[in-house]
Each structure stands twice: as structure tokens, then as C-alpha cells.
Amino acid sequence: MSGPSSLRAPRRPAGSSSVRLRTRPRQRDRPRGSVLLTVLTGLVLLYSLVPLAWLVINSTKTQGSLLDSFGLWFSGDFAFFENIADTLTYDDGVFTRWLLNTVLYVVLGAGGATALAVLGGYALAKFDFPGRRAVFAVVIGAVAVPGTALAVPTFLMFSEMGLTNTPWAVIIPSLISPFGLYLMWVFSSQAIPSELLEAARIDGASELRTFLQVCLPLLAPGIVTVSLFTMVATWNNYFLPLIMIKDPDWYPLTLGLNAWNAQAATAGGEAVFHLVITGSLLSIVPLVCAFLLLQRYWQSGLAAGSVKE
């Protein structure tokens, strides 16, 4: 009769097939990098950063150095802070006036568009009423219509009302954001469970209190996302103010910088060319800061609703 040692299973050497079977799934789970995708991503990143680098570099040059070395490298004279001072003080500080006008249009126009999109999207997502499908079709159709196609009819309507060449000619059209309304509609339907609304109503909460105290915190990522979209659209709006506003005192930054650029293109207007470059750099700083501060809310807002539970 054999001893207990004869019943033991023989040891497998290290590196046997059983060990390889345990390690293979881990190797298969590792994502493989795509060289083509990496190259394309690098090209897109380079395409996005080169204009910004060009602005930063050329805004540090003096007027003479800018005309001599108009490229992606610094010159011997560093005049960044002098250029900023010249931009803010030129023509009695008109750049500051244009900046405040742009902030006014963004606060009232983009802020109002965000508020209307939140209220409308929440109502369309959580309330059932006659004509809901028709509203959905109108919103989808409005998203497909470019804003430039409505600029001329809007100008004719505002001209009959006597609102052209006033800030309201830019603020009122900016209050309508079909894409923001659609985005809040989709986000509200996914972010707010119907059971939560029913529980709040059973507890005796009014519809206004339910919206402000229960739903509004859940809609924060979507609100930030819509506000970023509307803010960028209003901040960079050029065509609508171009046809609505003729008074330079009510110009936004887009029209003001274009006026300086046209002046620099004339004979003897080269003295303001460095102001155009420095002003363009200053005009994008608030947008960059807004994206950096609200990036995490923006990403979570875009991802919401993409996965159903």
C-alpha cells in the first residue's frame, strides 16, 4: 500500500499552461493603442494650439518687431504688458467698453437662454400635455435651421419695432436656444426619476418647491453644459451684431476687433495692428477660464443620458 505522498498531485513547473491560462485574460483586457488614432489626435491638438501660440508669441512683440518677425518665435523686445496697456487705453479705453458690452450680452442673452432652456426642457420631459409631440418636432426643426438664415427676417422685424441699433437687438434673439432646450429635455428625462417627483408630491411639496429644491440640484451638470454652449455662441456672435448695431459704443468685441483690423489694413493704420493681436488674445481669456473652471461639470453633462439603466 502506497504512502500518503503517492496521493499528492505532482507539482507543475512555473510557467505551465495553467499559469498562462490565468494571465491570458488580463492581457486580452488591455486596450490596444491605435497609431493612426494617436497621430490624428496629435494633428488636431496641433491645429488647435498653433493659433493660440501664435497669438501669445506675437502679442509680446513691439510694433516694429511685429512687422519684421511675423512668425512663431519671440523677438528681442518683450512688450507684452505695454501692448496690454495700449489696448486698454487706446481711443479713450474703447476696448473696455466693447468688453463690457460683450459681458452684458452674455449675462442677459446667454443667461436668459439657459434659464428658458432649463424651464422648457424640464416641463417637456416631466409633464404630459396636448401638443407635446408637435413641440418636439418644432424644436428639432429649429435646431436644424442655421442662425444666419434668420438674421435678415429678424432685422426686418426689429426694424419695424424700432429696436435696431440698441442692445435689445442682440439680447432678445440670443434668448432662444433650440439646441439648449433639446439638450435640457434629454438631460431632464434621464437625470430626474419620476419616482422622486411622485415622492415629493406625496409629501405635499408644490411644483415650484419640487423644482427648486429637488430637481434643480440634479440638473446642475446640464445647466452648466447649456450655459457654456450659449455663452460661447453669444461671446463669438458676429453676424447678428453686424446687421443690428451701427453705433460703435454698443459694439461687442467681435465687431470692435474687426473695426481695428480694417483700420490696420488702411494706409498708415499699421500702428494699431499690435492692438488687434493683443485684443484678440484678451478676448479669449474669459472663455478659456470658463472652460477650465467648469470642465468637470461640462463633461458630466455631455455624458448624461448616454447610458440607460
Rosetta silent file (secondary structure, phi, psi, omega in degrees, C-alpha in Angstrom):
SEQUENCE: MSGPSSLRAPRRPAGSSSVRLRTRPRQRDRPRGSVLLTVLTGLVLLYSLVPLAWLVINSTKTQGSLLDSFGLWFSGDFAFFENIADTLTYDDGVFTRWLLNTVLYVVLGAGGATALAVLGGYALAKFDFPGRRAVFAVVIGAVAVPGTALAVPTFLMFSEMGLTNTPWAVIIPSLISPFGLYLMWVFSSQAIPSELLEAARIDGASELRTFLQVCLPLLAPGIVTVSLFTMVATWNNYFLPLIMIKDPDWYPLTLGLNAWNAQAATAGGEAVFHLVITGSLLSIVPLVCAFLLLQRYWQSGLAAGSVKE
SCORE:     score description
SCORE:     0.000 S_00000001
   1 L     0.000  131.554 -175.377    0.000    0.000    0.000 S_00000001
   2 L   -78.067  153.740 -179.872    1.404    3.322   -1.050 S_00000001
   3 L   -77.055  175.710 -179.608    2.007    6.124    1.387 S_00000001
   4 H   -62.920  -27.275 -177.666    0.247    9.498    1.533 S_00000001
   5 H   -67.027  -22.629 -179.682    2.933   11.048   -0.579 S_00000001
   6 H   -75.706  -18.495  179.496    1.827    8.927   -3.541 S_00000001
   7 H   -85.174  -10.790 -178.514   -1.671   10.525   -3.485 S_00000001
   8 L   -72.832  141.685  177.339   -0.341   14.033   -3.887 S_00000001
   9 L   -73.032  140.212 -179.588   -0.738   15.630   -7.309 S_00000001
  10 L   -63.940  144.085  179.162    2.549   16.288   -8.986 S_00000001
  11 L   -72.357  142.617  176.914    3.720   19.858   -8.905 S_00000001
  12 L   -93.191  139.890  179.366    3.510   21.835  -12.109 S_00000001
  13 L   -68.159  152.089  178.208    6.539   23.779  -13.095 S_00000001
  14 L   -61.975  135.962 -176.805    6.341   27.588  -13.027 S_00000001
  15 L    90.257   15.643  178.220    5.279   28.834  -16.408 S_00000001
  16 L   -73.717 -179.661 -176.130    2.962   25.849  -17.068 S_00000001
  17 H   -68.285  -31.112  179.922   -0.248   26.129  -19.100 S_00000001
  18 H   -65.471  -38.234  177.502   -2.429   26.728  -16.023 S_00000001
  19 H   -66.954  -39.217  179.479   -0.442   29.837  -15.164 S_00000001
  20 H   -67.095  -32.909  178.075   -0.681   31.009  -18.738 S_00000001
  21 H   -66.682  -33.450  179.275   -4.433   30.479  -18.715 S_00000001
  22 H   -75.934  -26.619 -176.833   -4.775   32.750  -15.698 S_00000001
  23 H   -91.987  -19.967 -178.413   -2.698   35.501  -17.223 S_00000001
  24 H   -62.836  -43.862  179.509   -4.168   35.471  -20.726 S_00000001
  25 H   -59.128  -35.205  179.025   -7.487   37.177  -19.844 S_00000001
  26 H   -65.592  -38.225  178.915   -5.578   40.054  -18.266 S_00000001
  27 H   -68.986  -34.584  179.305   -3.555   40.503  -21.421 S_00000001
  28 H   -71.265  -29.146 -178.646   -6.675   40.441  -23.568 S_00000001
  29 H   -74.764  -15.434 -178.455   -8.388   43.075  -21.402 S_00000001
  30 L   -71.642  128.623  178.482   -5.668   45.614  -22.020 S_00000001
  31 L   -70.502  137.535  179.548   -6.753   48.207  -24.608 S_00000001
  32 L   -92.684  130.924  179.504   -4.508   48.375  -27.605 S_00000001
  33 L   -76.010  141.315  178.925   -3.399   51.798  -28.729 S_00000001
  34 L  -100.304  123.354 -179.526   -4.038   52.806  -32.314 S_00000001
  35 H   -65.748  -41.563 -179.812   -1.138   54.530  -34.032 S_00000001
  36 H   -63.398  -43.143  178.989   -3.428   56.144  -36.583 S_00000001
  37 H   -64.767  -39.327  178.264   -5.772   57.469  -33.892 S_00000001
  38 H   -63.674  -42.050  179.177   -2.827   58.830  -31.910 S_00000001
  39 H   -65.348  -43.139  179.357   -1.464   60.619  -34.969 S_00000001
  40 H   -64.810  -40.166  177.557   -4.858   62.108  -35.834 S_00000001
  41 H   -63.641  -40.747  177.229   -5.358   63.266  -32.246 S_00000001
  42 H   -64.070  -38.451  177.769   -1.926   64.875  -32.270 S_00000001
  43 H   -66.332  -40.513  177.261   -2.705   66.678  -35.525 S_00000001
  44 H   -64.902  -41.606  177.440   -5.996   68.008  -34.137 S_00000001
  45 H   -63.056  -42.238  178.183   -4.240   69.147  -30.971 S_00000001
  46 H   -64.792  -41.097  178.800   -1.537   70.862  -33.020 S_00000001
  47 H   -63.826  -31.903 -179.361   -4.137   72.519  -35.239 S_00000001
  48 H   -80.767  -33.166 -174.258   -5.919   73.847  -32.144 S_00000001
  49 H   -90.285  -23.985 -177.796   -2.860   75.082  -30.259 S_00000001
  50 H   -62.138  -46.205  177.389   -0.860   76.696  -33.072 S_00000001
  51 H   -61.832  -37.634  177.796   -3.184   79.736  -33.475 S_00000001
  52 H   -65.718  -42.571  177.157   -3.207   80.257  -29.704 S_00000001
  53 H   -63.623  -38.045  178.126    0.582   80.012  -29.571 S_00000001
  54 H   -62.439  -41.953  177.898    0.819   82.454  -32.478 S_00000001
  55 H   -63.578  -45.805 -177.566   -1.347   84.969  -30.583 S_00000001
  56 H   -63.536  -44.651 -177.258    0.654   84.623  -27.377 S_00000001
  57 H   -66.541  -47.468 -175.677    4.021   84.963  -29.116 S_00000001
  58 H   -75.206  -19.301  175.774    3.113   87.914  -31.333 S_00000001
  59 L   -74.792   -9.749  177.549    1.375   89.774  -28.521 S_00000001
  60 L   -92.379   -2.445 -175.223    4.766   90.073  -26.810 S_00000001
  61 L   -96.243  152.509  172.648    6.344   91.942  -29.723 S_00000001
  62 L   -75.791  172.084 -179.327    6.581   95.658  -30.323 S_00000001
  63 H   -61.859  -42.541  178.746    5.055   97.222  -33.416 S_00000001
  64 H   -67.323  -42.668  179.028    8.410   97.306  -35.208 S_00000001
  65 H   -67.594  -30.354 -179.942    9.327   93.760  -34.221 S_00000001
  66 H   -67.852  -38.036  178.652    5.904   92.538  -35.250 S_00000001
  67 H   -74.425  -29.017 -178.597    6.351   93.830  -38.774 S_00000001
  68 H   -82.646  -43.641 -176.971    9.889   92.427  -39.029 S_00000001
  69 L  -124.487   85.520 -175.937    9.352   88.952  -37.476 S_00000001
  70 L   -98.728   73.936 -175.242    5.757   87.919  -38.016 S_00000001
  71 L  -154.256 -165.149 -175.211    6.050   84.279  -37.004 S_00000001
  72 L   -92.876   52.781  173.727    6.073   81.624  -34.310 S_00000001
  73 L  -156.304  151.046 -177.175    9.088   82.888  -32.383 S_00000001
  74 L   -75.480  154.573  175.239    9.813   85.620  -29.888 S_00000001
  75 L  -101.357 -179.835 -178.220   11.717   88.760  -30.773 S_00000001
  76 L   -70.762  -30.397 -178.301   14.351   90.569  -28.769 S_00000001
  77 L   -95.347  125.359  178.687   11.946   93.164  -27.355 S_00000001
  78 L  -102.036  109.510 -175.163    9.378   91.936  -24.832 S_00000001
  79 L  -127.215   35.926 -176.350    6.416   94.330  -24.851 S_00000001
  80 H   -64.252  -50.425 -176.994    3.563   92.159  -23.635 S_00000001
  81 H   -70.744  -31.869  174.533    2.464   94.350  -20.749 S_00000001
  82 H   -65.657  -38.662  177.836    2.949   97.520  -22.806 S_00000001
  83 H   -65.864  -38.471  177.462    0.700   96.084  -25.505 S_00000001
  84 H   -64.075  -42.883  178.717   -1.980   95.259  -22.941 S_00000001
  85 H   -63.989  -41.009  178.224   -1.816   98.815  -21.571 S_00000001
  86 H   -65.159  -37.454 -179.751   -2.031  100.276  -25.087 S_00000001
  87 H   -66.453  -40.835 -177.236   -5.006   98.047  -25.917 S_00000001
  88 H   -77.122  -21.751 -176.641   -6.937   99.043  -22.804 S_00000001
  89 H  -106.672   -7.592 -177.069   -6.209  102.781  -23.145 S_00000001
  90 L   -66.652  137.433  178.643   -6.431  103.272  -26.934 S_00000001
  91 L    53.931   50.219  177.978   -9.169  105.654  -28.086 S_00000001
  92 L    60.941   34.433  176.104  -10.228  106.523  -24.526 S_00000001
  93 L    71.648   37.702 -177.952  -10.480  102.878  -23.482 S_00000001
  94 H   -68.075  -26.808  177.962  -12.970  101.785  -26.147 S_00000001
  95 H   -62.499  -39.937  176.949  -11.771   98.171  -25.812 S_00000001
  96 H   -62.702  -38.263  176.947  -13.020   98.131  -22.216 S_00000001
  97 H   -63.356  -43.064  177.934  -16.378   99.440  -23.445 S_00000001
  98 H   -65.212  -36.869  177.819  -16.593   96.650  -26.009 S_00000001
  99 H   -64.930  -42.873  178.330  -15.665   94.098  -23.349 S_00000001
 100 H   -66.589  -36.110  175.973  -18.408   95.345  -21.019 S_00000001
 101 H   -62.688  -42.128  179.066  -20.901   95.252  -23.897 S_00000001
 102 H   -64.337  -41.968  177.208  -19.979   91.637  -24.583 S_00000001
 103 H   -62.021  -39.244  177.389  -20.359   90.756  -20.907 S_00000001
 104 H   -62.107  -46.030  179.938  -23.786   92.437  -20.936 S_00000001
 105 H   -64.297  -36.022 -179.020  -24.892   90.433  -23.953 S_00000001
 106 H   -72.431  -44.055 -176.797  -23.608   87.197  -22.392 S_00000001
 107 H   -65.164  -48.430 -177.606  -25.164   87.771  -18.961 S_00000001
 108 H   -80.141  -43.917 -177.293  -28.596   88.772  -20.252 S_00000001
 109 H   -74.858  -58.397 -179.343  -28.681   86.825  -23.506 S_00000001
 110 H   -68.035  -38.409  177.442  -26.870   83.605  -22.630 S_00000001
 111 H   -63.909  -43.132  176.768  -28.127   83.663  -19.034 S_00000001
 112 H   -66.334  -37.767  177.597  -31.714   84.117  -20.175 S_00000001
 113 H   -63.936  -38.770  177.833  -31.327   81.429  -22.824 S_00000001
 114 H   -65.423  -44.148 -179.650  -30.046   78.993  -20.190 S_00000001
 115 H   -62.875  -44.648  179.029  -32.923   79.777  -17.833 S_00000001
 116 H   -65.766  -37.765  178.704  -35.536   79.334  -20.573 S_00000001
 117 H   -65.854  -39.270  179.118  -33.899   76.106  -21.761 S_00000001
 118 H   -65.669  -47.677 -179.568  -33.913   74.678  -18.228 S_00000001
 119 H   -64.642  -46.019 -179.151  -37.555   75.549  -17.607 S_00000001
 120 H   -67.635  -42.111  179.689  -38.719   74.408  -21.038 S_00000001
 121 H   -65.599  -39.136  177.598  -36.686   71.205  -21.058 S_00000001
 122 H   -65.149  -43.043 -179.855  -37.873   70.221  -17.589 S_00000001
 123 H   -65.216  -42.290 -179.538  -41.520   70.869  -18.492 S_00000001
 124 H   -69.333  -28.547 -177.338  -41.298   68.925  -21.748 S_00000001
 125 H   -83.776  -32.346 -169.745  -39.559   65.988  -20.063 S_00000001
 126 H  -116.725   -0.768  178.162  -41.702   65.614  -16.933 S_00000001
 127 L  -124.919  140.617  179.005  -45.170   66.922  -17.860 S_00000001
 128 L  -106.520  124.457 -177.470  -47.629   65.428  -20.315 S_00000001
 129 L  -148.366  158.809  179.123  -49.816   67.903  -22.200 S_00000001
 130 L   -63.748  139.341  179.752  -51.556   68.117  -25.587 S_00000001
 131 L    86.259   12.007 -178.155  -49.252   69.077  -28.440 S_00000001
 132 H   -64.924  -40.294  178.303  -46.109   67.717  -26.830 S_00000001
 133 H   -66.634  -35.996  178.089  -45.104   65.861  -29.988 S_00000001
 134 H   -65.741  -39.099  176.837  -45.661   68.975  -32.074 S_00000001
 135 H   -64.101  -40.229  178.632  -43.381   70.952  -29.780 S_00000001
 136 H   -61.405  -42.891  179.041  -40.753   68.249  -30.119 S_00000001
 137 H   -64.745  -38.719  179.160  -40.939   68.461  -33.922 S_00000001
 138 H   -65.786  -41.417 -179.531  -40.646   72.263  -33.812 S_00000001
 139 H   -64.892  -44.910  179.076  -37.593   72.096  -31.534 S_00000001
 140 H   -62.936  -41.494  177.396  -35.847   69.537  -33.751 S_00000001
 141 H   -64.517  -37.731  179.422  -36.610   71.629  -36.826 S_00000001
 142 H   -67.706  -32.555  177.628  -35.303   74.774  -35.131 S_00000001
 143 H   -64.284  -35.030 -177.197  -32.031   73.028  -34.286 S_00000001
 144 H   -77.906  -14.281 -178.295  -31.509   72.271  -37.981 S_00000001
 145 L   -87.785  123.502  178.560  -32.051   75.893  -39.068 S_00000001
 146 L   -70.621  149.708 -178.383  -28.822   77.970  -39.043 S_00000001
 147 H   -65.447  -30.063  179.715  -28.915   81.284  -37.226 S_00000001
 148 H   -65.973  -26.464  178.882  -27.672   83.206  -40.266 S_00000001
 149 H   -70.797  -22.648 -179.883  -30.814   82.214  -42.178 S_00000001
 150 H   -98.660   -0.728 -174.914  -32.946   84.022  -39.590 S_00000001
 151 H   -67.277  -46.420 -177.903  -30.763   87.130  -39.313 S_00000001
 152 H   -67.347  -47.048  174.842  -32.374   89.126  -42.127 S_00000001
 153 H   -59.601  -37.044  177.569  -36.012   88.388  -41.101 S_00000001
 154 H   -65.010  -39.305  177.736  -35.078   89.236  -37.522 S_00000001
 155 H   -63.302  -43.899  179.605  -33.550   92.523  -38.663 S_00000001
 156 H   -63.381  -39.966  179.381  -36.681   93.460  -40.614 S_00000001
 157 H   -67.311  -44.883  179.563  -38.906   92.657  -37.640 S_00000001
 158 H   -69.398  -28.586  176.753  -36.755   94.578  -35.181 S_00000001
 159 H   -67.411  -39.000  176.088  -36.522   97.491  -37.603 S_00000001
 160 H   -66.090  -29.987  179.668  -40.320   97.774  -37.648 S_00000001
 161 H   -86.101   -8.070  179.614  -40.302   97.726  -33.845 S_00000001
 162 L    75.212   27.295 -177.428  -37.586  100.394  -33.635 S_00000001
 163 L  -104.442   -2.452  178.010  -35.161   98.173  -31.701 S_00000001
 164 L   -69.015  155.812 -177.322  -32.258   98.146  -34.136 S_00000001
 165 L    62.320   28.745  174.485  -29.020   99.825  -33.056 S_00000001
 166 L  -131.088  159.449  177.916  -29.881   99.038  -29.431 S_00000001
 167 L   -61.268  -26.311 -178.831  -28.583   96.287  -27.112 S_00000001
 168 H   -66.891  -22.877  177.948  -32.004   94.607  -27.197 S_00000001
 169 H   -68.026  -21.009  176.477  -31.472   93.764  -30.858 S_00000001
 170 H  -100.037  -35.109 -174.693  -28.692   91.388  -29.756 S_00000001
 171 H   -73.059  -46.557 -174.393  -30.061   90.263  -26.386 S_00000001
 172 H   -63.327  -47.865  176.636  -33.590   89.239  -27.413 S_00000001
 173 H   -63.452  -26.520  179.897  -32.572   86.892  -30.301 S_00000001
 174 H   -73.245  -13.750 -179.687  -29.915   85.362  -28.031 S_00000001
 175 L   -71.895  -16.847 -177.109  -32.623   84.250  -25.584 S_00000001
 176 L  -100.147  118.832  178.531  -33.729   81.489  -27.960 S_00000001
 177 L  -132.637   90.407 -179.993  -31.518   78.390  -27.957 S_00000001
 178 H   -60.484  -38.810  179.077  -33.221   75.384  -29.596 S_00000001
 179 H   -66.309  -39.759  176.656  -30.182   73.180  -29.047 S_00000001
 180 H   -63.309  -39.259  177.315  -30.046   74.143  -25.369 S_00000001
 181 H   -64.015  -44.271  179.176  -33.747   73.350  -25.000 S_00000001
 182 H   -64.923  -40.176  179.820  -33.306   69.969  -26.639 S_00000001
 183 H   -64.068  -42.617  178.064  -30.250   69.204  -24.505 S_00000001
 184 H   -69.428  -31.555  175.413  -32.089   70.040  -21.286 S_00000001
 185 H   -60.721  -51.662 -179.000  -35.070   68.000  -22.445 S_00000001
 186 H   -65.007  -42.130 -177.529  -32.914   64.885  -22.879 S_00000001
 187 H   -67.060  -40.876 -179.331  -30.942   65.536  -19.695 S_00000001
 188 H   -65.401  -38.231 -179.820  -34.043   66.108  -17.548 S_00000001
 189 H   -66.435  -25.749 -178.934  -35.673   62.906  -18.742 S_00000001
 190 H   -97.474  -31.223 -172.428  -32.603   60.892  -17.683 S_00000001
 191 H   -87.679  -22.091 -175.957  -31.398   62.761  -14.586 S_00000001
 192 L  -113.572  109.787  176.811  -34.702   63.105  -12.702 S_00000001
 193 L   -68.755  141.598  177.973  -36.521   59.868  -11.802 S_00000001
 194 H   -65.461  -30.587  178.310  -40.296   60.081  -11.964 S_00000001
 195 H   -63.684  -32.771  178.587  -40.482   58.242   -8.629 S_00000001
 196 H   -67.343  -39.117  177.016  -38.639   61.127   -6.981 S_00000001
 197 H   -66.554  -40.284  179.324  -41.216   63.610   -8.235 S_00000001
 198 H   -65.118  -39.009  178.406  -44.059   61.412   -7.044 S_00000001
 199 H   -65.057  -39.536  178.452  -42.493   61.120   -3.592 S_00000001
 200 H   -66.333  -38.261  179.220  -42.128   64.903   -3.349 S_00000001
 201 H   -70.540  -35.980  177.517  -45.755   65.419   -4.367 S_00000001
 202 H   -65.359  -34.818  178.141  -46.972   62.840   -1.867 S_00000001
 203 L   -73.804   -3.159  176.258  -45.081   64.713    0.867 S_00000001
 204 L    93.638   10.237  179.159  -47.086   67.813   -0.038 S_00000001
 205 L   -75.616  140.004  176.991  -44.404   69.803   -1.875 S_00000001
 206 L   -74.188  167.902 -179.415  -45.637   72.209   -4.520 S_00000001
 207 H   -64.407  -38.103  179.353  -44.441   72.017   -8.099 S_00000001
 208 H   -66.557  -43.801  179.226  -42.265   75.111   -7.652 S_00000001
 209 H   -66.754  -37.880  177.461  -40.682   73.793   -4.476 S_00000001
 210 H   -61.884  -41.389 -179.514  -40.136   70.394   -6.076 S_00000001
 211 H   -69.049  -43.637 -174.872  -38.365   72.012   -8.997 S_00000001
 212 H   -74.182  -41.373 -172.305  -36.200   74.357   -6.925 S_00000001
 213 H   -97.687  -23.843 -176.777  -35.215   72.046   -4.067 S_00000001
 214 H  -106.704  -49.737 -172.150  -35.333   68.579   -5.624 S_00000001
 215 H   -84.856  -38.165 -174.460  -34.834   68.837   -9.376 S_00000001
 216 H   -60.859  -41.418  175.516  -32.591   71.851   -9.776 S_00000001
 217 H   -62.516  -33.871  178.505  -29.589   70.309   -7.938 S_00000001
 218 H   -71.127  -24.111 -178.924  -29.869   67.209  -10.130 S_00000001
 219 L   -89.696    4.058 -175.340  -29.885   69.391  -13.253 S_00000001
 220 H   -57.358  -46.171  178.390  -26.668   71.240  -12.329 S_00000001
 221 H   -60.984  -41.112  178.269  -24.395   69.416  -14.843 S_00000001
 222 H   -66.846  -36.835  178.490  -26.862   70.022  -17.665 S_00000001
 223 H   -63.792  -43.459  178.886  -27.301   73.659  -16.688 S_00000001
 224 H   -64.097  -39.738  179.503  -23.543   74.217  -16.776 S_00000001
 225 H   -62.916  -48.158  179.989  -23.317   72.496  -20.158 S_00000001
 226 H   -65.041  -39.969  179.883  -26.065   74.605  -21.707 S_00000001
 227 H   -64.034  -36.175  177.461  -24.677   77.796  -20.187 S_00000001
 228 H   -66.508  -43.638  178.831  -21.253   77.072  -21.697 S_00000001
 229 H   -62.668  -47.415 -178.937  -22.721   76.496  -25.145 S_00000001
 230 H   -68.704  -35.280  178.930  -24.865   79.628  -25.048 S_00000001
 231 H   -65.226  -44.571  178.942  -22.063   81.709  -23.552 S_00000001
 232 H   -64.736  -41.888 -179.677  -19.618   80.733  -26.304 S_00000001
 233 H   -63.792  -40.827  179.960  -22.237   81.325  -29.002 S_00000001
 234 H   -73.886  -39.109 -179.629  -23.091   84.781  -27.650 S_00000001
 235 H   -63.663  -39.068 -178.188  -19.482   85.748  -26.961 S_00000001
 236 L   -94.327    7.063 -178.221  -18.414   84.851  -30.524 S_00000001
 237 L   -64.988  125.927 -177.950  -21.561   86.187  -32.192 S_00000001
 238 L  -122.191  -46.902 -171.840  -20.566   88.351  -35.127 S_00000001
 239 H   -68.133  -41.901 -179.341  -23.177   88.345  -37.892 S_00000001
 240 H   -64.378  -49.560  175.103  -26.176   89.357  -35.769 S_00000001
 241 H   -62.885  -28.614 -179.189  -24.489   92.408  -34.165 S_00000001
 242 H   -62.530  -39.786 -178.005  -23.068   93.309  -37.581 S_00000001
 243 H   -92.382  -14.752 -176.483  -26.505   93.840  -39.103 S_00000001
 244 H   -96.198  -32.779 -169.404  -28.218   95.100  -35.947 S_00000001
 245 L  -117.589  128.540  175.533  -25.756   97.613  -34.463 S_00000001
 246 L  -114.152  -17.748  179.929  -24.215  100.623  -36.167 S_00000001
 247 L   -81.826  119.883 -179.875  -23.188  102.622  -33.099 S_00000001
 248 H   -61.368  -21.915  179.392  -19.579  101.752  -32.110 S_00000001
 249 H   -67.876  -18.836  179.469  -20.446  102.406  -28.466 S_00000001
 250 H  -109.027   13.040  177.998  -22.597   99.244  -28.489 S_00000001
 251 L   -65.746  141.558  164.503  -20.152   97.054  -30.405 S_00000001
 252 L   -81.628  179.839 -178.337  -19.210   93.678  -28.899 S_00000001
 253 H   -62.959  -34.516 -178.425  -15.604   92.542  -29.027 S_00000001
 254 H   -62.519  -46.778  179.614  -16.080   90.766  -32.346 S_00000001
 255 H   -71.882  -37.270 -179.806  -17.181   93.911  -34.177 S_00000001
 256 H   -63.927  -45.864  178.424  -14.691   96.131  -32.345 S_00000001
 257 H   -66.255  -33.929  176.204  -11.694   93.976  -33.234 S_00000001
 258 H   -66.644  -36.783  176.343  -12.918   93.762  -36.820 S_00000001
 259 H   -65.098  -41.478  176.002  -13.076   97.559  -36.944 S_00000001
 260 H   -64.182  -39.276  179.463   -9.484   97.777  -35.666 S_00000001
 261 H   -65.008  -39.452  176.302   -8.404   95.179  -38.219 S_00000001
 262 H   -65.939  -36.619  176.890   -9.995   97.194  -41.015 S_00000001
 263 H   -67.185  -37.675  179.115   -8.224  100.285  -39.734 S_00000001
 264 H   -68.715  -24.967 -179.662   -4.896   98.438  -39.670 S_00000001
 265 H   -78.989  -13.452  179.812   -5.379   97.392  -43.304 S_00000001
 266 L   -83.094  169.080  179.392   -5.592  101.021  -44.467 S_00000001
 267 L   -68.279  127.672 -179.290   -2.622  103.229  -45.294 S_00000001
 268 L    81.458    3.517 -179.283   -0.989  104.463  -42.115 S_00000001
 269 L   -95.893    9.411 -179.113   -3.067  102.170  -39.920 S_00000001
 270 H   -65.069  -15.884 -176.861   -0.255   99.759  -39.103 S_00000001
 271 H   -69.562  -16.094 -179.295    0.104  101.421  -35.710 S_00000001
 272 H  -105.819    5.925 -176.737   -2.972   99.586  -34.389 S_00000001
 273 H   -67.478  -37.498  178.264   -2.066   96.144  -35.736 S_00000001
 274 H   -68.543  -23.527  175.613   -0.467   95.060  -32.474 S_00000001
 275 H   -70.620  -34.828  177.833   -3.664   96.150  -30.730 S_00000001
 276 H   -63.498  -43.479 -179.099   -5.666   93.719  -32.865 S_00000001
 277 H   -68.701  -46.662 -179.887   -3.433   90.806  -31.855 S_00000001
 278 H   -66.512  -39.933  177.331   -3.332   91.698  -28.170 S_00000001
 279 H   -64.678  -36.307  176.339   -7.070   92.402  -28.104 S_00000001
 280 H   -64.402  -38.881  177.537   -7.781   89.029  -29.740 S_00000001
 281 H   -66.375  -42.990  179.357   -5.728   87.318  -27.052 S_00000001
 282 H   -66.302  -29.099 -177.159   -7.520   89.181  -24.268 S_00000001
 283 H   -72.802  -23.319 -179.265  -10.907   88.348  -25.776 S_00000001
 284 H   -95.144   -9.501 -179.469  -10.389   84.582  -25.491 S_00000001
 285 H   -61.186  -45.515  178.877   -9.044   84.616  -21.934 S_00000001
 286 H   -61.135  -36.670  179.219  -12.538   84.659  -20.285 S_00000001
 287 H   -67.528  -41.998  178.646  -13.671   81.704  -22.417 S_00000001
 288 H   -63.186  -42.647  179.138  -10.579   79.670  -21.583 S_00000001
 289 H   -63.881  -40.347  179.815  -11.020   80.402  -17.872 S_00000001
 290 H   -63.716  -41.707  179.016  -14.705   79.417  -18.007 S_00000001
 291 H   -68.057  -38.930  179.551  -13.912   76.084  -19.666 S_00000001
 292 H   -68.080  -37.286 -178.737  -11.115   75.294  -17.239 S_00000001
 293 H   -75.765  -32.241 -174.597  -13.251   76.088  -14.186 S_00000001
 294 L  -110.652   20.102 -174.187  -16.371   74.266  -15.389 S_00000001
 295 H   -63.924  -43.891 -176.321  -14.740   71.418  -17.300 S_00000001
 296 H   -67.612  -36.280  175.926  -15.789   68.595  -14.985 S_00000001
 297 H   -68.719  -36.673 -179.438  -19.416   69.726  -14.952 S_00000001
 298 H   -65.579  -43.325  179.627  -19.343   70.096  -18.723 S_00000001
 299 H   -65.703  -41.713  179.254  -18.013   66.573  -19.278 S_00000001
 300 H   -68.313  -31.898  177.702  -20.530   65.002  -16.907 S_00000001
 301 H   -69.184  -37.640  178.139  -23.317   66.919  -18.584 S_00000001
 302 H   -70.076  -32.975 -177.716  -22.359   65.656  -22.030 S_00000001
 303 H   -80.087  -18.466 -177.305  -22.127   62.058  -20.797 S_00000001
 304 L   -66.818  138.876  179.166  -25.503   62.128  -19.021 S_00000001
 305 L    86.228   -7.174 -179.188  -28.231   60.248  -20.802 S_00000001
 306 L   -78.857  -21.365 -179.766  -25.839   58.248  -22.965 S_00000001
 307 L  -124.263  126.813  177.661  -26.342   55.061  -20.884 S_00000001
 308 L   -93.701  138.625  178.203  -29.726   53.791  -19.818 S_00000001
 309 L   -83.270    0.000    0.000  -30.059   51.920  -16.573 S_00000001
